């Protein structure tokens, strides 16, 4: 084994673990009934076009993640 690749291996393993965690979270978020149907979410449906922008849901997720990362940084 060549020297200097140990760090790259650790980064690749960590990246894989993070992708698995993100995938599990995305699957779990799909099962939450109110997520994506909050009062501030924009949903416009015309004849042939549907536009959906989850504004309130995005803000809620951003606030939760910001709080979790803030708690993590205090550790």
PDB file of N, CA, C, O and CB in Angstrom:
ATOM      1  N   UNK A   1       0.850  -1.188   0.000  1.00  0.00           N
ATOM      2  CA  UNK A   1       0.000   0.000   0.000  1.00  0.00           C
ATOM      3  C   UNK A   1       0.887   1.239   0.000  1.00  0.00           C
ATOM      4  O   UNK A   1       1.911   1.294   0.681  1.00  0.00           O
ATOM      5  CB  UNK A   1      -0.963   0.005   1.228  1.00  0.00           C
ATOM      6  N   UNK A   2       0.477   2.211  -0.766  1.00  0.00           N
ATOM      7  CA  UNK A   2       1.257   3.433  -0.885  1.00  0.00           C
ATOM      8  C   UNK A   2       0.971   4.350   0.291  1.00  0.00           C
ATOM      9  O   UNK A   2      -0.173   4.448   0.735  1.00  0.00           O
ATOM     10  CB  UNK A   2       0.954   4.146  -2.209  1.00  0.00           C
ATOM     11  N   UNK A   3       1.983   5.015   0.793  1.00  0.00           N
ATOM     12  CA  UNK A   3       1.762   5.943   1.903  1.00  0.00           C
ATOM     13  C   UNK A   3       0.947   7.151   1.448  1.00  0.00           C
ATOM     14  O   UNK A   3       1.073   7.596   0.307  1.00  0.00           O
ATOM     15  CB  UNK A   3       3.104   6.402   2.496  1.00  0.00           C
ATOM     16  N   UNK A   4       0.130   7.669   2.325  1.00  0.00           N
ATOM     17  CA  UNK A   4      -0.648   8.867   2.016  1.00  0.00           C
ATOM     18  C   UNK A   4      -2.071   8.587   1.589  1.00  0.00           C
ATOM     19  O   UNK A   4      -2.856   9.528   1.477  1.00  0.00           O
ATOM     20  CB  UNK A   4       0.028   9.635   0.950  1.00  0.00           C
ATOM     21  N   UNK A   5      -2.443   7.346   1.347  1.00  0.00           N
ATOM     22  CA  UNK A   5      -3.797   7.038   0.922  1.00  0.00           C
ATOM     23  C   UNK A   5      -4.710   6.670   2.093  1.00  0.00           C
ATOM     24  O   UNK A   5      -5.909   6.471   1.902  1.00  0.00           O
ATOM     25  CB  UNK A   5      -3.771   5.912  -0.078  1.00  0.00           C
ATOM     26  N   UNK A   6      -4.156   6.578   3.292  1.00  0.00           N
ATOM     27  CA  UNK A   6      -4.974   6.252   4.464  1.00  0.00           C
ATOM     28  C   UNK A   6      -6.015   7.324   4.738  1.00  0.00           C
ATOM     29  O   UNK A   6      -7.154   7.017   5.091  1.00  0.00           O
ATOM     30  CB  UNK A   6      -4.091   6.067   5.690  1.00  0.00           C
ATOM     31  N   UNK A   7      -5.628   8.569   4.577  1.00  0.00           N
ATOM     32  CA  UNK A   7      -6.558   9.679   4.790  1.00  0.00           C
ATOM     33  C   UNK A   7      -7.678   9.682   3.765  1.00  0.00           C
ATOM     34  O   UNK A   7      -8.832   9.952   4.098  1.00  0.00           O
ATOM     35  CB  UNK A   7      -5.818  11.002   4.741  1.00  0.00           C
ATOM     36  N   UNK A   8      -7.338   9.382   2.522  1.00  0.00           N
ATOM     37  CA  UNK A   8      -8.347   9.318   1.462  1.00  0.00           C
ATOM     38  C   UNK A   8      -9.338   8.201   1.729  1.00  0.00           C
ATOM     39  O   UNK A   8     -10.537   8.360   1.503  1.00  0.00           O
ATOM     40  CB  UNK A   8      -7.684   9.116   0.096  1.00  0.00           C
ATOM     41  N   UNK A   9      -8.836   7.069   2.212  1.00  0.00           N
ATOM     42  CA  UNK A   9      -9.714   5.950   2.542  1.00  0.00           C
ATOM     43  C   UNK A   9     -10.708   6.328   3.636  1.00  0.00           C
ATOM     44  O   UNK A   9     -11.886   5.976   3.564  1.00  0.00           O
ATOM     45  CB  UNK A   9      -8.890   4.740   2.979  1.00  0.00           C
ATOM     46  N   UNK A  10     -10.228   7.044   4.644  1.00  0.00           N
ATOM     47  CA  UNK A  10     -11.114   7.475   5.741  1.00  0.00           C
ATOM     48  C   UNK A  10     -12.177   8.439   5.234  1.00  0.00           C
ATOM     49  O   UNK A  10     -13.333   8.367   5.649  1.00  0.00           O
ATOM     50  CB  UNK A  10     -10.298   8.142   6.870  1.00  0.00           C
ATOM     51  N   UNK A  11     -11.791   9.336   4.340  1.00  0.00           N
ATOM     52  CA  UNK A  11     -12.753  10.292   3.781  1.00  0.00           C
ATOM     53  C   UNK A  11     -13.817   9.557   2.966  1.00  0.00           C
ATOM     54  O   UNK A  11     -15.001   9.882   3.052  1.00  0.00           O
ATOM     55  CB  UNK A  11     -12.030  11.342   2.899  1.00  0.00           C
ATOM     56  N   UNK A  12     -13.399   8.571   2.179  1.00  0.00           N
ATOM     57  CA  UNK A  12     -14.361   7.812   1.372  1.00  0.00           C
ATOM     58  C   UNK A  12     -15.319   7.007   2.248  1.00  0.00           C
ATOM     59  O   UNK A  12     -16.512   6.932   1.955  1.00  0.00           O
ATOM     60  CB  UNK A  12     -13.624   6.874   0.412  1.00  0.00           C
ATOM     61  N   UNK A  13     -14.808   6.412   3.312  1.00  0.00           N
ATOM     62  CA  UNK A  13     -15.677   5.663   4.237  1.00  0.00           C
ATOM     63  C   UNK A  13     -16.657   6.604   4.916  1.00  0.00           C
ATOM     64  O   UNK A  13     -17.846   6.297   5.014  1.00  0.00           O
ATOM     65  CB  UNK A  13     -14.836   4.912   5.299  1.00  0.00           C
ATOM     66  N   UNK A  14     -16.170   7.754   5.389  1.00  0.00           N
ATOM     67  CA  UNK A  14     -17.047   8.733   6.035  1.00  0.00           C
ATOM     68  C   UNK A  14     -18.099   9.246   5.059  1.00  0.00           C
ATOM     69  O   UNK A  14     -19.257   9.420   5.438  1.00  0.00           O
ATOM     70  CB  UNK A  14     -16.227   9.907   6.592  1.00  0.00           C
ATOM     71  N   UNK A  15     -17.717   9.489   3.815  1.00  0.00           N
ATOM     72  CA  UNK A  15     -18.673   9.946   2.801  1.00  0.00           C
ATOM     73  C   UNK A  15     -19.749   8.893   2.555  1.00  0.00           C
ATOM     74  O   UNK A  15     -20.925   9.230   2.413  1.00  0.00           O
ATOM     75  CB  UNK A  15     -17.947  10.278   1.484  1.00  0.00           C
ATOM     76  N   UNK A  16     -19.360   7.633   2.505  1.00  0.00           N
ATOM     77  CA  UNK A  16     -20.330   6.558   2.320  1.00  0.00           C
ATOM     78  C   UNK A  16     -21.300   6.461   3.476  1.00  0.00           C
ATOM     79  O   UNK A  16     -22.498   6.268   3.271  1.00  0.00           O
ATOM     80  CB  UNK A  16     -19.621   5.243   2.142  1.00  0.00           C
ATOM     81  N   UNK A  17     -20.794   6.593   4.689  1.00  0.00           N
ATOM     82  CA  UNK A  17     -21.669   6.553   5.873  1.00  0.00           C
ATOM     83  C   UNK A  17     -22.637   7.724   5.850  1.00  0.00           C
ATOM     84  O   UNK A  17     -23.814   7.562   6.173  1.00  0.00           O
ATOM     85  CB  UNK A  17     -20.834   6.576   7.179  1.00  0.00           C
ATOM     86  N   UNK A  18     -22.152   8.910   5.471  1.00  0.00           N
ATOM     87  CA  UNK A  18     -23.031  10.086   5.408  1.00  0.00           C
ATOM     88  C   UNK A  18     -24.107   9.899   4.341  1.00  0.00           C
ATOM     89  O   UNK A  18     -25.253  10.295   4.557  1.00  0.00           O
ATOM     90  CB  UNK A  18     -22.209  11.363   5.115  1.00  0.00           C
ATOM     91  N   UNK A  19     -23.770   9.310   3.207  1.00  0.00           N
ATOM     92  CA  UNK A  19     -24.767   9.056   2.170  1.00  0.00           C
ATOM     93  C   UNK A  19     -25.834   8.071   2.651  1.00  0.00           C
ATOM     94  O   UNK A  19     -27.014   8.232   2.339  1.00  0.00           O
ATOM     95  CB  UNK A  19     -24.091   8.521   0.907  1.00  0.00           C
ATOM     96  N   UNK A  20     -25.425   7.064   3.401  1.00  0.00           N
ATOM     97  CA  UNK A  20     -26.390   6.116   3.951  1.00  0.00           C
ATOM     98  C   UNK A  20     -27.314   6.811   4.936  1.00  0.00           C
ATOM     99  O   UNK A  20     -28.524   6.583   4.913  1.00  0.00           O
ATOM    100  CB  UNK A  20     -25.671   4.943   4.632  1.00  0.00           C
ATOM    101  N   UNK A  21     -26.762   7.656   5.804  1.00  0.00           N
ATOM    102  CA  UNK A  21     -27.583   8.380   6.781  1.00  0.00           C
ATOM    103  C   UNK A  21     -28.559   9.305   6.077  1.00  0.00           C
ATOM    104  O   UNK A  21     -29.729   9.368   6.457  1.00  0.00           O
ATOM    105  CB  UNK A  21     -26.698   9.184   7.747  1.00  0.00           C
ATOM    106  N   UNK A  22     -28.104  10.024   5.060  1.00  0.00           N
ATOM    107  CA  UNK A  22     -28.986  10.923   4.312  1.00  0.00           C
ATOM    108  C   UNK A  22     -30.100  10.128   3.632  1.00  0.00           C
ATOM    109  O   UNK A  22     -31.252  10.561   3.627  1.00  0.00           O
ATOM    110  CB  UNK A  22     -28.182  11.727   3.261  1.00  0.00           C
ATOM    111  N   UNK A  23     -29.771   8.982   3.064  1.00  0.00           N
ATOM    112  CA  UNK A  23     -30.782   8.138   2.428  1.00  0.00           C
ATOM    113  C   UNK A  23     -31.838   7.660   3.413  1.00  0.00           C
ATOM    114  O   UNK A  23     -33.030   7.682   3.105  1.00  0.00           O
ATOM    115  CB  UNK A  23     -30.124   6.946   1.772  1.00  0.00           C
ATOM    116  N   UNK A  24     -31.413   7.229   4.591  1.00  0.00           N
ATOM    117  CA  UNK A  24     -32.363   6.779   5.616  1.00  0.00           C
ATOM    118  C   UNK A  24     -33.250   7.931   6.066  1.00  0.00           C
ATOM    119  O   UNK A  24     -34.452   7.751   6.262  1.00  0.00           O
ATOM    120  CB  UNK A  24     -31.617   6.180   6.825  1.00  0.00           C
ATOM    121  N   UNK A  25     -32.666   9.112   6.231  1.00  0.00           N
ATOM    122  CA  UNK A  25     -33.458  10.286   6.639  1.00  0.00           C
ATOM    123  C   UNK A  25     -34.485  10.633   5.565  1.00  0.00           C
ATOM    124  O   UNK A  25     -35.634  10.937   5.886  1.00  0.00           O
ATOM    125  CB  UNK A  25     -32.535  11.503   6.908  1.00  0.00           C
ATOM    126  N   UNK A  26     -34.088  10.591   4.304  1.00  0.00           N
ATOM    127  CA  UNK A  26     -35.028  10.905   3.227  1.00  0.00           C
ATOM    128  C   UNK A  26     -36.173   9.898   3.175  1.00  0.00           C
ATOM    129  O   UNK A  26     -37.315  10.275   2.911  1.00  0.00           O
ATOM    130  CB  UNK A  26     -34.301  10.938   1.882  1.00  0.00           C
ATOM    131  N   UNK A  27     -35.883   8.641   3.419  1.00  0.00           N
ATOM    132  CA  UNK A  27     -36.945   7.633   3.454  1.00  0.00           C
ATOM    133  C   UNK A  27     -37.867   7.877   4.641  1.00  0.00           C
ATOM    134  O   UNK A  27     -39.085   7.743   4.518  1.00  0.00           O
ATOM    135  CB  UNK A  27     -36.348   6.212   3.524  1.00  0.00           C
ATOM    136  N   UNK A  28     -37.295   8.237   5.797  1.00  0.00           N
ATOM    137  CA  UNK A  28     -38.100   8.470   7.000  1.00  0.00           C
ATOM    138  C   UNK A  28     -38.947   9.738   6.854  1.00  0.00           C
ATOM    139  O   UNK A  28     -40.081   9.774   7.330  1.00  0.00           O
ATOM    140  CB  UNK A  28     -37.190   8.580   8.242  1.00  0.00           C
ATOM    141  N   UNK A  29     -38.418  10.771   6.206  1.00  0.00           N
ATOM    142  CA  UNK A  29     -39.169  12.018   6.038  1.00  0.00           C
ATOM    143  C   UNK A  29     -40.406  11.808   5.172  1.00  0.00           C
ATOM    144  O   UNK A  29     -41.412  12.497   5.340  1.00  0.00           O
ATOM    145  CB  UNK A  29     -38.277  13.098   5.419  1.00  0.00           C
ATOM    146  N   UNK A  30     -40.330  10.869   4.261  1.00  0.00           N
ATOM    147  CA  UNK A  30     -41.473  10.591   3.387  1.00  0.00           C
ATOM    148  C   UNK A  30     -42.660  10.049   4.178  1.00  0.00           C
ATOM    149  O   UNK A  30     -43.803  10.186   3.742  1.00  0.00           O
ATOM    150  CB  UNK A  30     -41.075   9.594   2.295  1.00  0.00           C
ATOM    151  N   UNK A  31     -42.412   9.448   5.312  1.00  0.00           N
ATOM    152  CA  UNK A  31     -43.483   8.831   6.096  1.00  0.00           C
ATOM    153  C   UNK A  31     -44.111   9.779   7.106  1.00  0.00           C
ATOM    154  O   UNK A  31     -45.085   9.406   7.759  1.00  0.00           O
ATOM    155  CB  UNK A  31     -42.955   7.624   6.815  1.00  0.00           C
ATOM    156  N   UNK A  32     -43.584  11.006   7.259  1.00  0.00           N
ATOM    157  CA  UNK A  32     -44.169  11.991   8.161  1.00  0.00           C
ATOM    158  C   UNK A  32     -45.345  12.634   7.435  1.00  0.00           C
ATOM    159  O   UNK A  32     -45.154  13.234   6.377  1.00  0.00           O
ATOM    160  CB  UNK A  32     -43.111  13.069   8.610  1.00  0.00           C
ATOM    161  N   UNK A  33     -46.565  12.523   7.983  1.00  0.00           N
ATOM    162  CA  UNK A  33     -47.766  12.919   7.231  1.00  0.00           C
ATOM    163  C   UNK A  33     -47.881  14.411   6.909  1.00  0.00           C
ATOM    164  O   UNK A  33     -48.323  14.756   5.813  1.00  0.00           O
ATOM    165  CB  UNK A  33     -48.965  12.513   7.994  1.00  0.00           C
ATOM    166  N   UNK A  34     -47.500  15.302   7.823  1.00  0.00           N
ATOM    167  CA  UNK A  34     -47.713  16.734   7.586  1.00  0.00           C
ATOM    168  C   UNK A  34     -46.582  17.384   6.806  1.00  0.00           C
ATOM    169  O   UNK A  34     -46.745  18.503   6.319  1.00  0.00           O
ATOM    170  CB  UNK A  34     -47.886  17.449   8.898  1.00  0.00           C
ATOM    171  N   UNK A  35     -45.451  16.725   6.674  1.00  0.00           N
ATOM    172  CA  UNK A  35     -44.309  17.317   6.006  1.00  0.00           C
ATOM    173  C   UNK A  35     -44.581  17.448   4.513  1.00  0.00           C
ATOM    174  O   UNK A  35     -44.897  16.465   3.843  1.00  0.00           O
ATOM    175  CB  UNK A  35     -43.050  16.484   6.252  1.00  0.00           C
ATOM    176  N   UNK A  36     -44.457  18.658   4.003  1.00  0.00           N
ATOM    177  CA  UNK A  36     -44.742  18.919   2.604  1.00  0.00           C
ATOM    178  C   UNK A  36     -46.149  19.449   2.383  1.00  0.00           C
ATOM    179  O   UNK A  36     -46.516  19.794   1.260  1.00  0.00           O
ATOM    180  CB  UNK A  36     -44.542  17.670   1.802  1.00  0.00           C
ATOM    181  N   UNK A  37     -46.933  19.515   3.442  1.00  0.00           N
ATOM    182  CA  UNK A  37     -48.309  20.012   3.338  1.00  0.00           C
ATOM    183  C   UNK A  37     -48.578  21.091   4.385  1.00  0.00           C
ATOM    184  O   UNK A  37     -49.696  21.217   4.885  1.00  0.00           O
ATOM    185  CB  UNK A  37     -49.312  18.856   3.501  1.00  0.00           C
ATOM    186  N   UNK A  38     -47.552  21.861   4.707  1.00  0.00           N
ATOM    187  CA  UNK A  38     -47.697  22.926   5.691  1.00  0.00           C
ATOM    188  C   UNK A  38     -48.389  24.129   5.057  1.00  0.00           C
ATOM    189  O   UNK A  38     -48.393  24.256   3.832  1.00  0.00           O
ATOM    190  CB  UNK A  38     -46.322  23.332   6.265  1.00  0.00           C
ATOM    191  N   UNK A  39     -48.977  25.017   5.868  1.00  0.00           N
ATOM    192  CA  UNK A  39     -49.729  26.159   5.325  1.00  0.00           C
ATOM    193  C   UNK A  39     -48.925  27.103   4.431  1.00  0.00           C
ATOM    194  O   UNK A  39     -49.512  27.746   3.560  1.00  0.00           O
ATOM    195  CB  UNK A  39     -50.294  26.942   6.448  1.00  0.00           C
ATOM    196  N   UNK A  40     -47.621  27.213   4.608  1.00  0.00           N
ATOM    197  CA  UNK A  40     -46.826  28.125   3.793  1.00  0.00           C
ATOM    198  C   UNK A  40     -46.281  27.516   2.519  1.00  0.00           C
ATOM    199  O   UNK A  40     -45.585  28.200   1.768  1.00  0.00           O
ATOM    200  CB  UNK A  40     -45.703  28.641   4.591  1.00  0.00           C
ATOM    201  N   UNK A  41     -46.571  26.255   2.249  1.00  0.00           N
ATOM    202  CA  UNK A  41     -46.097  25.606   1.025  1.00  0.00           C
ATOM    203  C   UNK A  41     -46.920  26.082  -0.163  1.00  0.00           C
ATOM    204  O   UNK A  41     -48.144  26.189  -0.086  1.00  0.00           O
ATOM    205  CB  UNK A  41     -46.171  24.064   1.153  1.00  0.00           C
ATOM    206  N   UNK A  42     -46.230  26.366  -1.264  1.00  0.00           N
ATOM    207  CA  UNK A  42     -46.891  26.908  -2.450  1.00  0.00           C
ATOM    208  C   UNK A  42     -47.221  25.762  -3.400  1.00  0.00           C
ATOM    209  O   UNK A  42     -46.347  24.989  -3.793  1.00  0.00           O
ATOM    210  CB  UNK A  42     -45.995  27.972  -3.157  1.00  0.00           C
ATOM    211  N   UNK A  43     -48.494  25.668  -3.759  1.00  0.00           N
ATOM    212  CA  UNK A  43     -48.962  24.620  -4.665  1.00  0.00           C
ATOM    213  C   UNK A  43     -49.930  25.250  -5.656  1.00  0.00           C
ATOM    214  O   UNK A  43     -51.002  25.714  -5.269  1.00  0.00           O
ATOM    215  CB  UNK A  43     -49.644  23.443  -3.880  1.00  0.00           C
ATOM    216  N   UNK A  44     -49.556  25.269  -6.938  1.00  0.00           N
ATOM    217  CA  UNK A  44     -50.409  25.837  -7.985  1.00  0.00           C
ATOM    218  C   UNK A  44     -50.629  24.755  -9.036  1.00  0.00           C
ATOM    219  O   UNK A  44     -49.673  24.172  -9.548  1.00  0.00           O
ATOM    220  CB  UNK A  44     -49.768  27.132  -8.622  1.00  0.00           C
ATOM    221  N   UNK A  45     -51.888  24.494  -9.351  1.00  0.00           N
ATOM    222  CA  UNK A  45     -52.211  23.462 -10.338  1.00  0.00           C
ATOM    223  C   UNK A  45     -53.133  24.064 -11.399  1.00  0.00           C
ATOM    224  O   UNK A  45     -54.238  24.515 -11.094  1.00  0.00           O
ATOM    225  CB  UNK A  45     -52.879  22.220  -9.657  1.00  0.00           C
ATOM    226  N   UNK A  46     -52.672  24.065 -12.626  1.00  0.00           N
ATOM    227  CA  UNK A  46     -53.475  24.515 -13.768  1.00  0.00           C
ATOM    228  C   UNK A  46     -53.787  23.295 -14.630  1.00  0.00           C
ATOM    229  O   UNK A  46     -53.599  22.161 -14.190  1.00  0.00           O
ATOM    230  CB  UNK A  46     -52.725  25.627 -14.604  1.00  0.00           C
ATOM    231  N   UNK A  47     -54.256  23.519 -15.840  1.00  0.00           N
ATOM    232  CA  UNK A  47     -54.622  22.408 -16.722  1.00  0.00           C
ATOM    233  C   UNK A  47     -53.480  21.406 -16.916  1.00  0.00           C
ATOM    234  O   UNK A  47     -53.598  20.240 -16.539  1.00  0.00           O
ATOM    235  CB  UNK A  47     -55.058  22.947 -18.070  1.00  0.00           C
ATOM    236  N   UNK A  48     -52.378  21.867 -17.506  1.00  0.00           N
ATOM    237  CA  UNK A  48     -51.284  20.980 -17.869  1.00  0.00           C
ATOM    238  C   UNK A  48     -50.033  21.171 -17.019  1.00  0.00           C
ATOM    239  O   UNK A  48     -49.030  20.490 -17.230  1.00  0.00           O
ATOM    240  CB  UNK A  48     -50.940  21.179 -19.304  1.00  0.00           C
ATOM    241  N   UNK A  49     -50.086  22.093 -16.062  1.00  0.00           N
ATOM    242  CA  UNK A  49     -48.891  22.432 -15.293  1.00  0.00           C
ATOM    243  C   UNK A  49     -49.201  22.377 -13.796  1.00  0.00           C
ATOM    244  O   UNK A  49     -50.239  22.857 -13.340  1.00  0.00           O
ATOM    245  CB  UNK A  49     -48.365  23.834 -15.690  1.00  0.00           C
ATOM    246  N   UNK A  50     -48.290  21.790 -13.062  1.00  0.00           N
ATOM    247  CA  UNK A  50     -48.382  21.804 -11.603  1.00  0.00           C
ATOM    248  C   UNK A  50     -47.062  22.338 -11.064  1.00  0.00           C
ATOM    249  O   UNK A  50     -45.989  21.861 -11.434  1.00  0.00           O
ATOM    250  CB  UNK A  50     -48.699  20.372 -11.027  1.00  0.00           C
ATOM    251  N   UNK A  51     -47.154  23.341 -10.179  1.00  0.00           N
ATOM    252  CA  UNK A  51     -45.981  23.932  -9.558  1.00  0.00           C
ATOM    253  C   UNK A  51     -46.095  23.741  -8.061  1.00  0.00           C
ATOM    254  O   UNK A  51     -47.116  24.077  -7.460  1.00  0.00           O
ATOM    255  CB  UNK A  51     -45.837  25.436  -9.924  1.00  0.00           C
ATOM    256  N   UNK A  52     -45.049  23.202  -7.458  1.00  0.00           N
ATOM    257  CA  UNK A  52     -45.046  22.978  -6.024  1.00  0.00           C
ATOM    258  C   UNK A  52     -43.713  23.439  -5.463  1.00  0.00           C
ATOM    259  O   UNK A  52     -42.658  23.005  -5.927  1.00  0.00           O
ATOM    260  CB  UNK A  52     -45.306  21.489  -5.688  1.00  0.00           C
ATOM    261  N   UNK A  53     -43.753  24.315  -4.469  1.00  0.00           N
ATOM    262  CA  UNK A  53     -42.550  24.773  -3.797  1.00  0.00           C
ATOM    263  C   UNK A  53     -42.786  24.705  -2.294  1.00  0.00           C
ATOM    264  O   UNK A  53     -43.575  25.486  -1.762  1.00  0.00           O
ATOM    265  CB  UNK A  53     -42.166  26.216  -4.243  1.00  0.00           C
ATOM    266  N   UNK A  54     -42.119  23.784  -1.598  1.00  0.00           N
ATOM    267  CA  UNK A  54     -42.351  23.610  -0.151  1.00  0.00           C
ATOM    268  C   UNK A  54     -41.604  24.653   0.679  1.00  0.00           C
ATOM    269  O   UNK A  54     -40.615  24.332   1.339  1.00  0.00           O
ATOM    270  CB  UNK A  54     -41.924  22.204   0.287  1.00  0.00           C
ATOM    271  N   UNK A  55     -42.074  25.894   0.646  1.00  0.00           N
ATOM    272  CA  UNK A  55     -41.397  26.993   1.328  1.00  0.00           C
ATOM    273  C   UNK A  55     -41.388  26.796   2.841  1.00  0.00           C
ATOM    274  O   UNK A  55     -40.324  26.841   3.458  1.00  0.00           O
ATOM    275  CB  UNK A  55     -42.064  28.317   0.980  1.00  0.00           C
ATOM    276  N   UNK A  56     -42.545  26.581   3.444  1.00  0.00           N
ATOM    277  CA  UNK A  56     -42.626  26.418   4.897  1.00  0.00           C
ATOM    278  C   UNK A  56     -41.892  25.154   5.352  1.00  0.00           C
ATOM    279  O   UNK A  56     -41.235  25.160   6.393  1.00  0.00           O
ATOM    280  CB  UNK A  56     -44.095  26.366   5.349  1.00  0.00           C
ATOM    281  N   UNK A  57     -41.999  24.093   4.590  1.00  0.00           N
ATOM    282  CA  UNK A  57     -41.308  22.855   4.932  1.00  0.00           C
ATOM    283  C   UNK A  57     -39.797  23.059   4.883  1.00  0.00           C
ATOM    284  O   UNK A  57     -39.079  22.573   5.756  1.00  0.00           O
ATOM    285  CB  UNK A  57     -41.726  21.720   3.980  1.00  0.00           C
ATOM    286  N   UNK A  58     -39.313  23.768   3.876  1.00  0.00           N
ATOM    287  CA  UNK A  58     -37.883  24.042   3.762  1.00  0.00           C
ATOM    288  C   UNK A  58     -37.389  24.876   4.938  1.00  0.00           C
ATOM    289  O   UNK A  58     -36.318  24.612   5.484  1.00  0.00           O
ATOM    290  CB  UNK A  58     -37.582  24.761   2.445  1.00  0.00           C
ATOM    291  N   UNK A  59     -38.162  25.872   5.324  1.00  0.00           N
ATOM    292  CA  UNK A  59     -37.779  26.706   6.464  1.00  0.00           C
ATOM    293  C   UNK A  59     -37.758  25.901   7.764  1.00  0.00           C
ATOM    294  O   UNK A  59     -36.857  26.066   8.586  1.00  0.00           O
ATOM    295  CB  UNK A  59     -38.739  27.891   6.599  1.00  0.00           C
ATOM    296  N   UNK A  60     -38.745  25.039   7.946  1.00  0.00           N
ATOM    297  CA  UNK A  60     -38.801  24.214   9.146  1.00  0.00           C
ATOM    298  C   UNK A  60     -37.601  23.269   9.222  1.00  0.00           C
ATOM    299  O   UNK A  60     -36.974  23.149  10.275  1.00  0.00           O
ATOM    300  CB  UNK A  60     -40.105  23.414   9.178  1.00  0.00           C
ATOM    301  N   UNK A  61     -37.284  22.610   8.133  1.00  0.00           N
ATOM    302  CA  UNK A  61     -36.133  21.698   8.104  1.00  0.00           C
ATOM    303  C   UNK A  61     -34.837  22.476   8.332  1.00  0.00           C
ATOM    304  O   UNK A  61     -33.943  21.997   9.030  1.00  0.00           O
ATOM    305  CB  UNK A  61     -36.071  20.933   6.755  1.00  0.00           C
ATOM    306  N   UNK A  62     -34.730  23.664   7.751  1.00  0.00           N
ATOM    307  CA  UNK A  62     -33.539  24.482   7.936  1.00  0.00           C
ATOM    308  C   UNK A  62     -33.374  24.890   9.397  1.00  0.00           C
ATOM    309  O   UNK A  62     -32.265  24.849   9.929  1.00  0.00           O
ATOM    310  CB  UNK A  62     -33.604  25.723   7.046  1.00  0.00           C
ATOM    311  N   UNK A  63     -34.456  25.279  10.041  1.00  0.00           N
ATOM    312  CA  UNK A  63     -34.385  25.654  11.458  1.00  0.00           C
ATOM    313  C   UNK A  63     -33.974  24.469  12.325  1.00  0.00           C
ATOM    314  O   UNK A  63     -33.144  24.616  13.223  1.00  0.00           O
ATOM    315  CB  UNK A  63     -35.735  26.203  11.932  1.00  0.00           C
ATOM    316  N   UNK A  64     -34.543  23.309  12.065  1.00  0.00           N
ATOM    317  CA  UNK A  64     -34.216  22.117  12.852  1.00  0.00           C
ATOM    318  C   UNK A  64     -32.753  21.734  12.665  1.00  0.00           C
ATOM    319  O   UNK A  64     -32.053  21.466  13.641  1.00  0.00           O
ATOM    320  CB  UNK A  64     -35.126  20.940  12.455  1.00  0.00           C
ATOM    321  N   UNK A  65     -32.288  21.707  11.417  1.00  0.00           N
ATOM    322  CA  UNK A  65     -30.894  21.359  11.163  1.00  0.00           C
ATOM    323  C   UNK A  65     -29.932  22.402  11.742  1.00  0.00           C
ATOM    324  O   UNK A  65     -28.873  22.045  12.258  1.00  0.00           O
ATOM    325  CB  UNK A  65     -30.659  21.209   9.663  1.00  0.00           C
ATOM    326  N   UNK A  66     -30.292  23.685  11.660  1.00  0.00           N
ATOM    327  CA  UNK A  66     -29.450  24.733  12.241  1.00  0.00           C
ATOM    328  C   UNK A  66     -29.339  24.562  13.751  1.00  0.00           C
ATOM    329  O   UNK A  66     -28.260  24.732  14.320  1.00  0.00           O
ATOM    330  CB  UNK A  66     -30.013  26.124  11.906  1.00  0.00           C
ATOM    331  N   UNK A  67     -30.446  24.229  14.398  1.00  0.00           N
ATOM    332  CA  UNK A  67     -30.435  24.017  15.841  1.00  0.00           C
ATOM    333  C   UNK A  67     -29.578  22.809  16.212  1.00  0.00           C
ATOM    334  O   UNK A  67     -28.800  22.865  17.164  1.00  0.00           O
ATOM    335  CB  UNK A  67     -31.862  23.832  16.362  1.00  0.00           C
ATOM    336  N   UNK A  68     -29.719  21.721  15.462  1.00  0.00           N
ATOM    337  CA  UNK A  68     -28.924  20.517  15.735  1.00  0.00           C
ATOM    338  C   UNK A  68     -27.438  20.809  15.549  1.00  0.00           C
ATOM    339  O   UNK A  68     -26.623  20.391  16.372  1.00  0.00           O
ATOM    340  CB  UNK A  68     -29.360  19.353  14.812  1.00  0.00           C
ATOM    341  N   UNK A  69     -27.072  21.525  14.476  1.00  0.00           N
ATOM    342  CA  UNK A  69     -25.665  21.851  14.243  1.00  0.00           C
ATOM    343  C   UNK A  69     -25.142  22.825  15.274  1.00  0.00           C
ATOM    344  O   UNK A  69     -23.971  22.752  15.647  1.00  0.00           O
ATOM    345  CB  UNK A  69     -25.476  22.425  12.855  1.00  0.00           C
ATOM    346  N   UNK A  70     -25.988  23.747  15.752  1.00  0.00           N
ATOM    347  CA  UNK A  70     -25.594  24.663  16.819  1.00  0.00           C
ATOM    348  C   UNK A  70     -25.308  23.897  18.106  1.00  0.00           C
ATOM    349  O   UNK A  70     -24.321  24.168  18.790  1.00  0.00           O
ATOM    350  CB  UNK A  70     -26.687  25.716  17.058  1.00  0.00           C
ATOM    351  N   UNK A  71     -26.184  22.930  18.439  1.00  0.00           N
ATOM    352  CA  UNK A  71     -25.947  22.098  19.617  1.00  0.00           C
ATOM    353  C   UNK A  71     -24.664  21.295  19.466  1.00  0.00           C
ATOM    354  O   UNK A  71     -23.902  21.149  20.421  1.00  0.00           O
ATOM    355  CB  UNK A  71     -27.130  21.157  19.857  1.00  0.00           C
ATOM    356  N   UNK A  72     -24.425  20.773  18.265  1.00  0.00           N
ATOM    357  CA  UNK A  72     -23.229  19.973  18.002  1.00  0.00           C
ATOM    358  C   UNK A  72     -21.964  20.830  18.186  1.00  0.00           C
ATOM    359  O   UNK A  72     -20.964  20.352  18.720  1.00  0.00           O
ATOM    360  CB  UNK A  72     -23.279  19.378  16.565  1.00  0.00           C
ATOM    361  N   UNK A  73     -22.014  22.110  17.739  1.00  0.00           N
ATOM    362  CA  UNK A  73     -20.838  22.974  17.841  1.00  0.00           C
ATOM    363  C   UNK A  73     -20.548  23.356  19.287  1.00  0.00           C
ATOM    364  O   UNK A  73     -19.401  23.655  19.620  1.00  0.00           O
ATOM    365  CB  UNK A  73     -21.031  24.232  17.002  1.00  0.00           C
ATOM    366  N   UNK A  74     -21.549  23.355  20.149  1.00  0.00           N
ATOM    367  CA  UNK A  74     -21.362  23.667  21.555  1.00  0.00           C
ATOM    368  C   UNK A  74     -20.691  22.522  22.306  1.00  0.00           C
ATOM    369  O   UNK A  74     -20.147  22.718  23.393  1.00  0.00           O
ATOM    370  CB  UNK A  74     -22.694  23.996  22.195  1.00  0.00           C
ATOM    371  N   UNK A  75     -20.730  21.343  21.729  1.00  0.00           N
ATOM    372  CA  UNK A  75     -20.152  20.147  22.337  1.00  0.00           C
ATOM    373  C   UNK A  75     -18.686  20.186  22.290  1.00  0.00           C
ATOM    374  O   UNK A  75     -18.029  19.256  22.758  1.00  0.00           O
ATOM    375  CB  UNK A  75     -20.635  18.912  21.672  1.00  0.00           C
TER     376      UNK A  75
END
